[in-house]
Amino acid sequence: GCLTIDASDLFWLEADRLTPAQVRRRFAERFRPEQAGKLLRRYGRPRIFKAPGGKKVQVTISKLQAMRLALKFQDSLRINAQIYRYCKRKLRRKPFAFEISLDETADMTSPRETYFYLNEWRALGLPCQYFAPNIGFGKRADFRGDMAALEHRTRQHHAIAQGVSRALLSIHSGSGTTPYSGK
């Protein structure tokens, strides 16, 4: 009863390398004024989420960062939404859970990216029960990074996913390549 969709191949990674002027120009080209205005009104002020253990996670997305993230994720969000709506139509009244996966990227998912993606998904009026960011694991490989940093990232993404859409954090990669790794 759970469908996992990974549309991270549709990220427009070039958006991360654009100058501020290029971001503004491309954003104006790709988003109608009314749509752009609604999107930008959702950002610009700090959001605070409660993490497990009582710690707080603060995320702020500036208007420029929102434009950049909108350019980066526009196609992925659109296709994920089309797939979700198609599945809902085909399954009719049958319940199902929906998981958005961003873990197939080369770079780790930032807390801003998690917040933006889930917030825009919610703005589309769509539910997300599970969310899988890239928190630093490699496919079929033992985790070799700093465990304290991994715990910190996991708490951040969990707090944001819970706070925005009540989604559970999902981990797709890691845990080693063999049962002998001890991980």
Salt bridges, closest charged atoms under 4 A:
GLU14 OE1 - ARG17 NH2 3.33
ASP16 OD2 - LYS72 NZ 2.93
GLU29 OE2 - ARG25 NH1 3.40
GLU34 OE2 - LYS38 NZ 3.62
ASP75 OD1 - ARG30 NH2 3.48
ASP75 OD1 - ARG78 NH2 3.41
GLU99 OE1 - HIS172 NE2 2.98
ASP103 OD2 - LYS139 NZ 3.43
ASP103 OD1 - HIS172 ND1 3.76
GLU104 OE2 - LYS139 NZ 2.99
GLU113 OE2 - LYS72 NZ 2.54
GLU120 OE1 - ARG42 NH2 2.70
GLU151 OE2 - ARG155 NH2 3.04
